[in-house]
Amino acid sequence: MSPERSRFPDSITRLTSLSLLTALSLALFAAESVLPAPVPLPGVKLGLANIVTLLALCFFSPGEVFWMLTVRILLSGLFAGQLFGLIYSFCGGFAAFLVMAIVRRFLTGRFLFLTSICGALAHNTGQLFAAALLFGSFSVFAYLPVLVLSGCITGLFTGLCARFSQKYLNPWLSRFLQK
């Protein structure tokens, strides 16, 4: 056992690491909110905070990542002042999390981009379901082809970013964590 691991109980180390990743995802959310949209279409954004969710799924249990995502969605909604947007964020975020957690079990690390694309598509679909329920009309699904195309592109981008980041985070997190 390394000296770093022996100083703190495993639960404290895991909680601290999850807290740092949550803070990182909030910082990415804040940075993305001040950047111009990649394309001038409603609902299309990069989803930079999802890079951290993907990385967390590589190092933590799905239950731990679920709580990290919940905290991130709540805090980002409060920080952005978009409490109504929380409904969309929860529906999209949890749909993406569920799909990514399932897909992650079947795909290895080098296919992280596929996990990300599946998560992006689930996120867009979850948000469309929320809109359909809120507006009482399934006509919002006419926008699905646009969101599928954008979800594939942005999912690929965030997945490649996560894969690149994983190379550098793997040695750091592996020293402290055991999955």
C-alpha positions in Angstrom: 0.0 0.0 0.0 1.4 3.4 -0.9 1.9 6.0 1.8 -0.6 8.3 0.2 -3.4 5.7 0.5 -2.6 4.8 4.1 -3.2 8.3 5.5 -6.9 8.6 4.8 -9.8 6.2 4.8 -10.9 5.1 1.4 -14.3 6.8 1.7 -12.8 10.2 2.4 -10.4 9.8 -0.5 -13.3 8.9 -2.9 -15.5 11.7 -1.6 -12.7 14.2 -2.0 -12.0 13.0 -5.6 -15.7 13.1 -6.5 -16.0 16.6 -5.0 -13.0 17.8 -7.1 -14.5 16.3 -10.2 -17.9 17.9 -9.4 -16.1 21.3 -9.1 -14.3 20.7 -12.4 -17.6 19.9 -14.1 -19.2 23.1 -12.7 -16.2 25.1 -14.0 -16.6 23.6 -17.4 -20.4 24.3 -17.3 -19.6 28.0 -16.4 -17.0 28.3 -19.1 -19.4 26.9 -21.7 -22.2 29.2 -20.7 -20.1 32.2 -21.6 -18.9 30.8 -24.9 -21.0 31.4 -28.0 -23.0 28.4 -29.2 -21.2 26.3 -31.7 -24.2 26.6 -34.1 -27.2 29.0 -33.8 -29.8 26.4 -33.1 -31.7 26.1 -29.8 -30.7 23.2 -27.6 -27.3 22.6 -29.3 -24.3 23.0 -27.1 -21.0 21.1 -26.6 -21.8 19.6 -23.1 -18.3 20.1 -21.7 -19.4 19.1 -18.2 -20.2 15.7 -19.6 -16.5 15.1 -20.1 -16.2 14.8 -16.4 -19.2 12.5 -16.1 -17.6 10.2 -18.6 -14.3 10.2 -16.7 -16.0 9.6 -13.4 -17.7 6.5 -14.9 -14.2 5.2 -15.6 -13.1 5.5 -12.0 -16.1 5.3 -9.8 -19.2 3.2 -9.3 -22.4 4.2 -11.2 -24.0 5.1 -7.8 -21.2 7.5 -6.9 -21.4 9.1 -10.4 -25.2 9.4 -10.1 -24.8 11.5 -6.9 -22.0 13.6 -8.4 -24.2 14.3 -11.4 -27.2 15.2 -9.2 -25.1 17.7 -7.3 -23.7 19.1 -10.5 -27.1 19.6 -12.0 -28.6 21.2 -8.9 -25.6 23.6 -8.4 -25.4 24.5 -12.1 -29.1 25.3 -12.1 -28.7 27.4 -9.0 -25.6 29.2 -10.3 -27.1 29.9 -13.7 -30.4 31.0 -12.2 -32.4 28.7 -14.4 -34.5 26.8 -12.0 -37.0 26.0 -14.8 -34.2 24.6 -16.8 -33.6 22.0 -14.0 -36.4 19.9 -15.4 -34.7 19.6 -18.8 -31.3 19.1 -17.1 -32.5 16.4 -14.9 -34.3 14.5 -17.7 -31.5 14.8 -20.1 -28.7 14.3 -17.6 -30.2 11.2 -16.0 -31.1 9.7 -19.4 -27.6 10.2 -20.6 -26.1 8.8 -17.3 -28.3 5.7 -17.5 -27.3 5.0 -21.1 -23.6 5.7 -20.5 -23.5 3.5 -17.4 -25.0 0.6 -19.4 -22.9 1.2 -22.5 -19.7 1.6 -20.4 -20.1 -1.9 -19.1 -19.8 -3.3 -22.6 -17.2 -1.0 -24.2 -13.6 -0.6 -23.1 -11.7 2.7 -22.6 -10.7 3.3 -26.1 -14.3 3.3 -27.2 -15.2 6.1 -24.8 -16.3 8.2 -27.7 -19.1 5.7 -28.5 -20.3 5.9 -24.9 -20.3 9.6 -25.2 -22.3 9.6 -28.4 -24.9 7.3 -26.9 -25.1 9.6 -23.9 -25.5 12.7 -26.0 -28.3 11.1 -28.0 -30.0 9.9 -24.8 -29.6 13.4 -23.3 -31.3 15.0 -26.3 -34.1 12.5 -26.2 -34.6 12.9 -22.5 -34.9 16.7 -22.9 -37.4 16.2 -25.8 -39.5 14.0 -23.6 -39.5 16.6 -20.9 -40.6 19.3 -23.4 -43.3 17.0 -24.7 -44.7 16.5 -21.2 -44.4 20.1 -20.2 -46.1 21.4 -23.4 -48.5 18.5 -23.8 -47.5 17.8 -27.4 -45.2 15.3 -29.0 -44.7 17.7 -31.9 -41.3 18.7 -30.3 -40.0 15.4 -31.6 -39.9 17.0 -35.1 -36.7 18.6 -33.9 -35.1 15.1 -33.2 -33.2 14.9 -36.5 -31.4 18.1 -35.7 -30.6 16.9 -32.2 -29.4 13.5 -33.4 -26.9 15.1 -35.8 -25.7 17.6 -33.2 -25.6 14.9 -30.6 -23.4 12.7 -32.7 -21.0 15.5 -33.4 -20.8 16.9 -29.8 -20.8 13.4 -28.3 -17.8 12.5 -30.5 -16.1 15.7 -29.4 -16.7 15.3 -25.7 -15.8 11.6 -25.9 -12.5 12.3 -27.6 -11.8 15.0 -25.0 -12.6 12.5 -22.2 -10.3 9.8 -23.8 -7.5 12.3 -24.1 -8.0 13.5 -20.5 -8.2 9.9 -19.2 -4.6 9.3 -20.3 -3.4 12.0 -17.9 -5.9 11.5 -15.1 -5.5 7.7 -15.0 -2.1 7.7 -13.1 -3.3 10.3 -10.7 -6.7 8.8 -9.8 -5.4 5.2 -9.9 -3.0 5.9 -7.1 -5.8 6.9 -4.8 -8.8 4.9 -5.9 -9.8 1.3 -6.3 -12.9 0.7 -8.2 
